Amino acid sequence: MPSTTAELLDLLDLEVLEPNLFRGPRPETTWQRTFGGQVLAQSLVAGCRTVEDRKVHSLHAVSYTHLTLPTKA
């Protein structure tokens, strides 16, 4: 997780692969995880870079981590 504002801004500095296609960096940690808040923030940055003269007024997300999956008997 970023410990400074500069590290946070680095995580939000997305690489443009082609028009409307971006790649976001991940923090250098020993964990092999990407946190949901980071994904949402990077998604918001990417979305803002695909439109002109529009401002963000809300962000909605759904978490599927608590769904119960069917198990084999």
Stockholm file with secondary structure:
# STOCKHOLM 1.0

chainA/1-73         MPSTTAELLDLLDLEVLEPNLFRGPRPETTWQRTFGGQVLAQSLVAGCRTVEDRKVHSLHAVSYTHLTLPTKA
#=GR chainA/1-73 SS CCCSHHHHHHHTCCEEEETTEEECCCCCCSSCCCCHHHHHHHHHHHHHTTCSSCCCCCCCCCCCTTCCCCCCC
#=GC SS_cons        CCCSHHHHHHHTCCEEEETTEEECCCCCCSSCCCCHHHHHHHHHHHHHTTCSSCCCCCCCCCCCTTCCCCCCC
//
